[in-house]
């Protein structure tokens, strides 16, 4: 005997609930297209401006007399490569030292109990509340008393004070998601706490380390205020300070400045491409616990 059941109205309407109407679908795609154009437009404008002669720099004639003259003049007639090297040195040291300090600090706070632990974490959090403008003068005086003005080491230390507190908090949250049983297995095998951290925990923390490295690099690579205040002389400037040479009270050299902007963006884009597959995982894991 075969029995049949009549579908309920809810069952008939269930598949339709997940569908978008043609109008809603068109609106969604239109929104995505407009958002994409808004995001890409400034980058495309700078790129096309860098390929225009000086007489067309402030016009909308983007494909008229396309030339690489801005790039050749930038590399030959300005200390751009010196500025680029200084920025790579400062950003590279900030990234390496920042990752090491943030990872070790985050691990220690996540795994161990010690006097002043809560105070340390509050200190790291409170330092994020002060704007750059407030800190320039005291940090300038400290660096001056230590003889670190106009020195890459002074900028590295300054950028570490910006990057490490945030990254240490993030790494602490990430290490909280790693089971403590892994640490215990390392102790059973005779590893020291640092050996356990280095050989067992750190390989599992690659997403968090990628986010920390990316944030530390971008902090040092794109910062302007400290670089302009602490460094003088063409041979000591970083890219942030060097770009200001193209702007004066009489106007701006848009061609060389846009060409420099394109070249400056390349290392940041490469770092992002290297770390992007870990960014979402690392940031979401680091936000699980505080």
C-alpha angles and dihedrals in degrees: 000000000000119000125197128201126210112230115240121240089251091057092049092052096042098088091047093058093070094050125094120219117244090252093052091046092050091048092050093050091046090052091050092049093049091047091050092050091050091050096047099039099079092047092047091047092054092046094050092044090055088059096052129091117251093257091061097039096108096038133084093242094115101162098039115115094345111205142167091217093113091058096046093047091047093053097040106035103035135052089247094131090052091051090046092052092048091051092048090051094049095042093045094051091044090052096048096044093039093053092048096047094042094048096047092044093048092048094048093049092045097049110026138057116219138153112280095020095129091044091051093053092047089050091053090049097046093051088065091062096068118089121229093249091061095050101045096082098046093043090046090054092048093049091046092053090050094047093242099124113118089016127114089226090062092055092045092054091046093051091047089058087058101041105035100061094053094041093047090055090048094048091048090056091047094050089050088066093056111089115251089222087079090060091048092052089053092052090050089054090053100257121148119235090261091045090052091049094046100042104030112019102036095058088055091051098063095120092052092045090051091054091046092050092047094049093046092049095048091046091057098034099053103030115121112170100062094037091054094045100043103038129061133169125054093258092057102040123110122216092271092058094038094058090061088066088073092060124066139152091278098053145290133285096228096178099058092036093053091045090051090049091055093050091046091054094056098075091044090051091049092051090048092050090049094050103030097095089058099040100085093043093046097046094045093046092047090054096054096087134016 
